[in-house]
Every structure is written in structure tokens, then in C-alpha cells.
Amino acid sequence: MDWPSHSRIAVEIDLGAMTFNHIPIGADAGILRVFGRPENPKPFFRETFSYYKSGFQARCRAGRVESFEVFLDPSILPHCRFDPASVTIGIPDVGTADLPSQAVRHNIIQLLGEPSHVRTIEEAVLLQYALGKQCLEFLCASDGKLHLIRFARNQTGCTENDSQR
């Protein structure tokens, strides 16, 4: 299989178009070839396409893109070497905003407003933003530091009026 070669890929999540680097959730997994060869073996078989040098991975199910996970803190995957992602978020009627790798919970809320849902998971806090059929999630440490961003199908049933604190 031919894979284009790429070095570091900048991450852009466009909330207006509901895409991750112009790829919508639910797209055919073959479209992920635009990112180049994944760093994990057998990506189609494992349904995971890992691009650690760029700080993200795509997860698929039944040949379709199910989610994108963006890594901002190396401690969340201690067995893998990766560079924290550089993330730009496109927000309708606002424009684009660069999210620093040192972002904290407060930065997310300033940028996107109050989340639709907040969950505490062990020592972490998950901010969930319902976006219709998609969900944008931010996993923060107890000190507020952002660890992970997940852009995925909204499988939790989280709605915009479902805020629980």
C-alpha cells in the first residue's frame, strides 16, 4: 500500500464543518491515508491509526472513522514517545483559536463556554460538549491541566441541556 510521507501534522478541529483536519466522523477509514503511514502496525486490522509524532490517533469501527484522540500530555501514554499536539479549534461565528499544549480547564471554558456535561473519573475531570451527533471531550487532571481531547460520535447520549456538576 502506498502511503504519502508526512512529518508533523498540525491538528485542526473545525466545529462549524464538524471535521478533524477536514475529515468527518463516520468517513471511510481509507481516507486516513492522507496523514501518511501510521506508526502502529496493521492499522486496518486493529482499527487504530496512531500518529504519535503529531500527537494524535484515529479509532475506527467497521471501516469507518469513529473518533480522534489528541494527546497533550506525555504522561497519559508513558509507554509511547509522542510530541504533544498543536491544536487549532475553528468555532462558528468566532474564528479560530490555538489551544496551547499547557492549556488548563479554565482555558477550555473561556473558549467554548460551559460544557454540556462534566464527569469526574478517578483523579480527572471530563468536560463534554454535545455537538449534535458528535461530542468534543476534554480530559483534564485534577489540577486542571489538559491531557487529552477526543472528537467522536456522541455515544454517551449527552445533550446540550444535560449539564451535571
C-alpha positions as CSV (number, residue, x, y, z in Angstrom):
1,M,0.0,0.0,0.0
2,D,1.3,3.5,-0.9
3,W,1.3,5.9,2.0
4,P,2.3,9.6,1.5
5,S,5.1,10.7,3.7
6,H,4.5,13.4,6.2
7,S,6.3,14.9,9.1
8,R,4.5,16.5,12.0
9,I,0.8,17.2,11.2
10,A,-0.9,20.2,12.8
11,V,-4.3,19.3,14.3
12,E,-7.4,21.4,13.4
13,I,-10.8,20.7,14.8
14,D,-13.5,22.6,12.9
15,L,-16.7,22.8,14.9
16,G,-18.5,24.5,12.0
17,A,-17.8,21.8,9.5
18,M,-17.6,19.1,12.3
19,T,-14.3,17.8,11.0
20,F,-10.9,16.8,12.2
21,N,-8.3,18.1,9.6
22,H,-11.2,18.1,7.1
23,I,-12.2,14.5,7.8
24,P,-15.7,14.0,9.2
25,I,-16.5,11.4,11.9
26,G,-18.0,8.4,10.0
27,A,-15.8,8.8,7.0
28,D,-14.3,5.7,5.4
29,A,-11.1,4.7,7.2
30,G,-9.1,4.7,4.0
31,I,-9.2,8.5,4.0
32,L,-6.7,8.4,6.9
33,R,-4.0,7.7,4.3
34,V,-3.8,11.4,3.9
35,F,-1.9,11.5,7.2
36,G,0.8,9.1,5.9
37,R,1.8,5.7,7.3
38,P,0.6,5.3,10.9
39,E,3.3,4.4,13.5
40,N,1.4,1.4,14.7
41,P,1.5,-1.9,12.8
42,K,-1.7,-3.3,11.0
43,P,-3.8,-0.2,11.4
44,F,-6.7,-1.5,9.3
45,F,-6.8,-4.8,11.2
46,R,-6.5,-3.1,14.6
47,E,-8.8,-0.2,13.6
48,T,-6.4,2.3,15.2
49,F,-4.2,4.7,13.2
50,S,-1.6,6.2,15.6
51,Y,0.4,9.3,14.6
52,Y,2.4,9.8,17.8
53,K,4.9,12.2,16.2
54,S,1.9,14.5,15.7
55,G,0.2,13.7,19.0
56,F,-3.0,12.0,17.8
57,Q,-4.7,8.8,16.8
58,A,-7.8,7.8,14.9
59,R,-10.0,4.9,16.1
60,C,-12.3,3.2,13.6
61,R,-15.1,0.6,13.7
62,A,-16.3,-1.4,10.8
63,G,-14.1,0.5,8.4
64,R,-15.4,4.0,9.5
65,V,-13.7,6.7,11.5
66,E,-15.2,6.6,14.9
67,S,-13.1,9.1,16.9
68,F,-9.9,11.2,17.0
69,E,-7.9,11.4,20.2
70,V,-5.4,14.3,20.6
71,F,-2.6,13.9,23.2
72,L,-1.4,17.0,25.0
73,D,0.4,15.4,28.0
74,P,3.0,12.7,27.6
75,S,2.1,11.1,30.9
76,I,-1.1,9.7,29.6
77,L,0.8,7.3,27.3
78,P,4.0,6.6,29.2
79,H,5.0,3.6,27.0
80,C,4.9,5.7,23.8
81,R,7.1,8.6,22.7
82,F,5.0,11.3,21.3
83,D,5.1,15.1,20.9
84,P,2.1,17.0,22.4
85,A,-0.2,18.1,19.6
86,S,-0.6,21.6,18.4
87,V,-4.3,22.2,18.2
88,T,-6.4,24.8,16.4
89,I,-10.1,24.9,17.0
90,G,-12.4,26.5,14.5
91,I,-15.5,28.0,16.2
92,P,-18.5,29.1,14.2
93,D,-19.1,32.9,14.3
94,V,-15.9,33.4,16.3
95,G,-13.0,32.2,14.1
96,T,-10.1,30.0,15.1
97,A,-8.2,29.7,18.3
98,D,-4.9,28.0,19.0
99,L,-5.0,25.8,22.1
100,P,-1.6,25.7,23.8
101,S,-0.3,22.4,25.0
102,Q,-0.2,23.8,28.5
103,A,-3.9,24.6,28.4
104,V,-6.0,24.2,31.5
105,R,-9.7,23.6,32.2
106,H,-10.3,27.3,32.5
107,N,-8.9,28.0,29.0
108,I,-11.4,25.5,27.5
109,I,-14.4,27.0,29.3
110,Q,-13.3,30.5,28.3
111,L,-13.0,29.4,24.7
112,L,-16.1,27.2,24.4
113,G,-18.3,28.2,27.3
114,E,-19.7,25.9,29.9
115,P,-19.7,22.2,28.9
116,S,-22.8,20.2,28.3
117,H,-21.7,17.7,30.9
118,V,-18.9,17.4,33.5
119,R,-17.8,14.0,34.8
120,T,-15.3,13.1,37.4
121,I,-13.3,10.0,36.6
122,E,-10.9,8.9,39.3
123,E,-8.4,11.9,39.6
124,A,-9.5,13.5,36.4
125,V,-12.4,15.7,35.1
126,L,-14.0,15.2,31.7
127,L,-15.6,18.2,30.1
128,Q,-18.1,17.1,27.4
129,Y,-19.5,19.4,24.7
130,A,-22.5,17.9,22.9
131,L,-22.4,18.9,19.2
132,G,-25.4,17.1,17.8
133,K,-24.2,13.7,16.5
134,Q,-20.7,14.4,17.7
135,C,-19.1,15.1,21.0
136,L,-16.0,17.1,21.9
137,E,-14.4,15.9,25.1
138,F,-11.5,17.4,27.2
139,L,-9.8,15.2,29.8
140,C,-8.2,17.3,32.5
141,A,-6.1,16.4,35.5
142,S,-7.4,17.3,39.0
143,D,-5.1,20.4,38.9
144,G,-6.9,21.4,35.7
145,K,-4.1,20.6,33.2
146,L,-5.5,19.4,29.8
147,H,-4.3,15.9,29.0
148,L,-6.5,14.7,26.1
149,I,-9.0,15.9,23.5
150,R,-11.4,13.4,22.0
151,F,-13.6,14.3,19.0
152,A,-16.1,11.5,18.4
153,R,-19.6,10.2,17.7
154,N,-21.9,11.2,20.6
155,Q,-22.4,7.8,22.0
156,T,-23.0,9.0,25.6
157,G,-26.3,10.5,24.8
158,C,-25.0,13.8,26.2
159,T,-27.2,16.7,25.1
160,E,-26.7,20.4,25.3
161,N,-29.2,20.7,28.2
162,D,-27.7,17.9,30.2
163,S,-25.2,19.8,32.4
164,Q,-24.5,17.8,35.6
165,R,-21.9,19.2,38.0
